[in-house]
Amino acid sequence: MYEKAVICTDLSADSDALVQCVAHLQSIGMRSVVLTHVVDIFSPSAGSQGAGACDAAFQRQVKVLEDHGITVTVDMPLGHAAFSLDEVSRRHRAGLIVVGSGSTGWFGAPFSDSASSDKVQLSRTPVLLASPGAVEMRLSGDCPSLLSNVLYATDFSDTAERAFGHLAYAVRMGAKRITLLHVQDTDLITRVAESCASEFDRRDAIRLIKIRERLEQCGSCDVTCDIVSGTPTNEVSRRSAEGEFTYVVLGSHGRSLDAQGPLGGVSDSVIRDSIAPVLLVPSPGVGTRAS
């Protein structure tokens, strides 16, 4: 599924650190990389590095990847990163885009306030976002493997179902422990009768059990089902920020009613707060264009 990935680089020290994490990405099947630097024509910093500095930075990062046994292709398109990265992934038939969400060179975009959100919003390819905290964790010598403890948050939407396919892949790749999380939105529950709220809990518990049963068909894994009450944005973001989980799987757009950014409210919040790498799976139809 992720045998070939696009790794975004702005040729900075931040992206050097991201490239150093490649060994952890090999645990999810990555074997070849399209190392991509988009010369962003909308950014005031575009072209600020000379050709010699760019070449040296590319050579440094390519060597790190190749030293890990990764096959590397270099692509340096001209445009806006949010559009160009999706085009690169489609052109090279890559199954994943890897972005360091804290890299300084990604900002100054003319869309949302978060360039990382723009990339996910417009991408038809799943995006793996690694915050500076996530990169730092991956580089520590005693860091557990990427698939040691996985969080999958679901609102049972079509996008969450699509993300389930990537969760099942994680199980097939050797995930050790998975938490299936559903948050009963208190803003909605308070508007219905107590009997209806109890029925919601019962119905959703059955849904989680069915997801667990489907996962058990993919391989051996310790799966926990967890239903909590609260605000989905706060609950999922808090858990992804606490450091318990090593990998978070989400749909990019769900049923959240509190979305204030270009993505679902939960996804936007998790991008900001998570110290674990976050895989955001696009909704069906996101980023597609009429032929």
TORMAR-452081 format. One record per residue (C-alpha): residue in three letters; y, z, x. Coordinates in steps of 0.25 Angstrom, whole numbers, plus 5000, padded with zeros to 4 digits. Example, Ala and Ser with C-alpha at 12.3 -4.5 7.8 and 13.67 -1.06 7.14 Angstrom:
ALA498250315049
SER499650295055
END
This chain:
MET500050005000
TYR501050035011
GLU500349965023
LYS501649895025
ALA502949975024
VAL504449945026
ILE505150045034
CYS506650045033
THR507450075045
ASP508850085048
LEU508550095063
SER509150235063
ALA508550365069
ASP508150405054
SER507350275053
ASP506750305067
ALA506250435061
LEU505650365049
VAL504950265057
GLN504350375065
CYS503650425052
VAL502750295051
ALA501450365055
HIS501550445042
LEU501750315034
GLN500450265040
SER499750365032
ILE500150295019
GLY499550165025
MET500750095032
ARG500350005043
SER501549905044
VAL503049915043
VAL504149825040
LEU505249905048
THR506549865040
HIS508049885043
VAL508949825033
VAL510249785038
ASP511049835026
ILE512249735023
PHE512849845013
SER512849955023
PRO514049985032
SER513050015044
ALA512349885043
GLY512249815056
SER512849935063
GLN511649935073
GLY511649825083
ALA510549725085
GLY510049795097
ALA510049935091
CYS509249885079
ASP508249815087
ALA508049945096
ALA507850025083
PHE506849925077
GLN506049925090
ARG506050075090
GLN505550085076
VAL504549975077
LYS503950035089
VAL503750165082
LEU503050095070
GLU502150015079
ASP501750135088
HIS501150185075
GLY500350065073
ILE501250005062
THR501549855061
VAL503049825061
THR503849715055
VAL505349725056
ASP506249675045
MET507849685045
PRO508349625032
LEU509849615029
GLY510249675015
HIS510249805008
ALA509149895011
ALA508849934997
PHE508549784994
SER508049735007
LEU506949845009
ASP506249804997
GLU506349655001
VAL505749685014
SER504649765008
ARG504249654999
ARG504449545009
HIS503449625019
ARG502549665007
ALA502749815011
GLY502249925002
LEU503250025006
ILE504650045011
VAL504950165019
VAL506350225020
GLY506950335027
SER507950395016
GLY508850455026
SER509150345035
THR510650325037
GLY510650175038
TRP510150165023
PHE511450205017
GLY512750145013
ALA511950065002
PRO512750004990
PHE511850054980
SER511450204978
ASP511850314986
SER510450324992
ALA509950194999
SER508550254999
SER508650254983
ASP509150114984
LYS507850064992
VAL506950134982
GLN507650084970
LEU507649944974
SER506249934981
ARG505049884975
THR504249944986
PRO503950094987
VAL504850164996
LEU504550285005
LEU505750365008
ALA505750465019
SER506950555020
PRO507450615033
GLY506650745030
ALA505350665027
VAL505550585040
GLU505650715047
MET504450775041
ARG503650655044
LEU504050665059
SER503650805061
GLY502350825068
ASP501650915058
CYS502050835046
PRO500950815036
SER500450675033
LEU501250595023
LEU500250605012
SER499850755014
ASN500650795001
VAL501150694991
LEU502050714979
TYR501950614968
ALA503050644957
THR502750574944
ASP503450554931
PHE502350464925
SER503250344925
ASP502850204929
THR503550224942
ALA502750354945
GLU501450274941
ARG501850174951
ALA502050284962
PHE500650334959
GLY500050214965
HIS500750254978
LEU500250394976
ALA498850344975
TYR498950264987
ALA499350394995
VAL498050454990
ARG497250344995
MET498050355008
GLY497550505010
ALA498650585002
LYS498150735003
ARG498950804992
ILE499750744980
THR500550814970
LEU500850744957
LEU502150794952
HIS502750784938
VAL504050854934
GLN504250884919
ASP505750854918
THR506350984912
ASP507550904906
LEU506550824897
ILE505550944894
THR506651034889
ARG506950924878
VAL505650924872
ALA504851034864
GLU503951134872
SER502651064867
CYS503150934872
ALA503450984885
SER502051044886
GLU501450914882
PHE502250844893
ASP501650944903
ARG500250914898
ARG500350764898
ASP500950754912
ALA499950844918
ILE498850754912
ARG499650634919
LEU499650704932
ILE498150734931
LYS497850584929
ILE498750544941
ARG497950644949
GLU496650584944
ARG497150444948
LEU497450494962
GLU496150554964
GLN495550424962
CYS496350374974
GLY495750474984
SER495650624987
CYS496950704986
ASP497450834982
VAL498250804969
THR499150914962
CYS499750884949
ASP501150954947
ILE501950964934
VAL503251034935
SER504551054926
GLY505851024931
THR506750904935
PRO505950794941
THR507050754951
ASN507150904956
GLU505650934956
VAL505150804964
SER506350814973
ARG506150954976
ARG504650944979
SER504850824988
ALA505950894996
GLU505151024999
GLY504250965009
GLU502850995003
PHE502550845001
THR502350745011
TYR502550615002
VAL503150594989
VAL502850484979
LEU503750444968
GLY504150334959
SER505550284961
HIS505950284947
GLY505350374936
ARG505750434923
SER506750534929
LEU508050554920
ASP508850614931
ALA508950494940
GLN510350474946
GLY510050384957
PRO509450244958
LEU508050304958
GLY507350394948
GLY508050534949
VAL506750594956
SER506650484966
ASP508150494970
SER508050644972
VAL506750644980
ILE507350534990
ARG508450634993
ASP507650754994
SER506150724999
ILE505750765013
ALA504450695010
PRO504350545011
VAL504450484996
LEU503750364991
LEU504550304980
VAL503850194972
PRO504750094964
SER504650084949
PRO503949954943
GLY505049854943
VAL506049924953
GLY506649824962
THR506049704956
ARG506849584952
ALA506649464943
SER505949354950
END
